[in-house]
Amino acid sequence: MYFADEPEHIALLRQTIRRFVEAELPPDKVRQWDKDCHVPLELFAKLAELGVCGLTVAEEYGGQGRDIVAAVVVIDELSRRGWSMAGPYIQCAFYGGINISENGSEQQKRDLLPPLARGEMLFAYGLSEPNVGGDLASVETRARKSDNAGTVIVNGAKRWCTAADLADYIYCLVRSDDERPRYKNLSLILVPTDLPGISMTPIDHLGLRYAKSFDVHFDDVEVPAENVVGGPERWNEGWSQLAGPALDVEKLEVSAATYGIAAAAVDEAWQYAEERRQFGKPISGHQSVRHSLVEAKTRLQACRHMLYHAAWLAQMERPCSVETSMAKLFIADTAVEIVLACQRVMGAYGCGEGFDMERHVRDVVCMPIVGGSSNMQKNNIANRLRLAG
């Protein structure tokens, strides 16, 4: 089901986020934050005061109650003004709230979900590695139980840990047993970022510059055994946690941000075409421009339907692995086409300062890669639909 007419609480939430964006995220400041890879955490605190970080947390743990559609709306609206707030929101409400809600032990839920719901905590992902991208089951970072069994020792390196310097925990996938078979030899560990033995090296990157990304190195980092996600009894069960319901929601979170970028690009190109005059009339009066904008708008509408239908399925806790993968695949690839078409409408102004289009281009070209590449989504869909091969 897709809500052609949004429920009242969703419409009100969308209006609230739009007001926040207009009041707190002026375009010139957002452009500067993007250049500096700066996260204005004081503004994230203001966003958190709206209660939106609790949309992925049950009421019993201090949240607003699990509402995936509403959380997707927040990302959609925030990302239209860049990643300055969408990024930390995802790292709080999704990396933290969703993962701990789905996979955490009861003690972890009691300790971590209330501050996550208040927006007081950020998680970074420690999944990819220098030698490991999409094949996460081959991670080389290792963890072993210490002699007293009260701690685990982590050694290795993680790559593309965005905002690791600001995060409270790294949600870290490790190889925890060299003797067990593939997929049954992995664990997830919550690694506090202030522990001895952790070092970080920044990585410069093209888009998604709401924060710095890092190579994170672990040198005999001693982590309490109770920080194994789900508790010590979930040792070697990391793959099932990683591939569970939280993964479906992660695909939605990336899709929502991608959709928001594309929507902002269409709005900017549409307005520019109506204001820019060439050959005696607005360029929106020229057929080639009109057709480009209409095609972009039509593709954007298709993306919207796929996004919110998949989000609704996830909220209703219906099987949605195929639909979330399809949404991630279609929206990421289509958004690149949309944004590049909009950039061409704006010509040289779509490449330079003073407009947001150049940032939209840098951000959107990353989206078919992050959160599971388009080729990985194709494999997921084929496997889920039992395509012979």
C-alpha positions, 0 to 999 in steps of 0.5 A: 500500500502507498499513501497517496494522501498521507495520514495526518500525523505524517503530513504534520511531521513533514511540515514540522521538518520543513519548518526546521530546515528553513529556519535552521539550515540556510543554504549558504551555511549548508554549503560551507559545512559540506566544504568543511565536512562539519557536523553542527551538533548543536543543531542536531540537538535542536532537531532531537528536541522534536522527538524524531530520534525516537521514531525507531525506538519503542515507548517502553525505552523512551521512544515515540514508538516504531514508525518506519514510515515517519522516520523515512519522512524525516530523512526524505525532508532533511536530505533535500537540504544536504546531509548536514542533518540527515547524516547524523539522524541516520547514525542515531535513529537507524545505526543506533536505534534500529540495530539495538532495537532489533538485535540488542540484549535487554540490558543494551536496550535499557542502557542505550535506547533512551539516550538514542531516542533523545538524540544524545548518541551516535553510532558509526558503522565498522563493516567495510575494510581495506580488503573487504567491500561487499563481501562482508562475510570475509572480514579480517578484523578479529576478536577473541575472548580474553583469558578471563572471559570478561572482555574481548580483544579486537584487532584489525582495521575498518574503512569508511567509518563515517563520523567515527570521531563523533560517534559513541560506538562503532557497530563493528563486524568481526571474525570471532572464530577461525574454526567455524564455517563461513557465516557462523564465525562472525560477531557484532561488537559495540566498540566505544570510540574512547578505548585505548588502542583505537586510532583513526586516519581521515579519508577525503571523499567526493560526496556525503561530506556531512562528516569526515570518514575514517580508516579505524585501526584496532590494536589489542582493543579490550572491549567488555564482553557485554558489548557483544551485540545481543549479549555474550550468548550471541557470540558467532551470531553476527551474520544473522543479526546483520542480515535480519530486519535491520538490513531491510530498514537500512536499505530504506534509509539510504533510499530515502536520502537518495530520493530527497537529493533527487527531489531537491535537484528537480526543485532547483532545476525547475525554478532555475528554468522558469527564471533563466531567460535565453532567446527572449523567453524563460528556458522552461519555454523551450521544448527540450528543457520542458521534456527533461524536467517532465521526465525527471519529475515522472521518474521522481514520482516512481521513486516516491511510490517505491520508497513509501510502499517498501517503508509501509511494508517494513512498518507492518512487519511484512516480508519486504526484503525483495521490495526494499532491495528493489527500492534501493536499486531503482531509486539509487540508479534512477536518481543519478539519471534525474540529478544529471538531467537537472544539472544539464538544464542548469548548464554551467550554473549546475557545476559551480558555486551559488547553487546546490546542484553541484553538491547534489551531483557529488552526493547522488553518484555515491548512492548506487554504491553505499548501503549495498551496491546496485549489483548486490541488490540485483543479486539479492533480488534474484536470490530472494525470488529463487531465480535459477542459476 
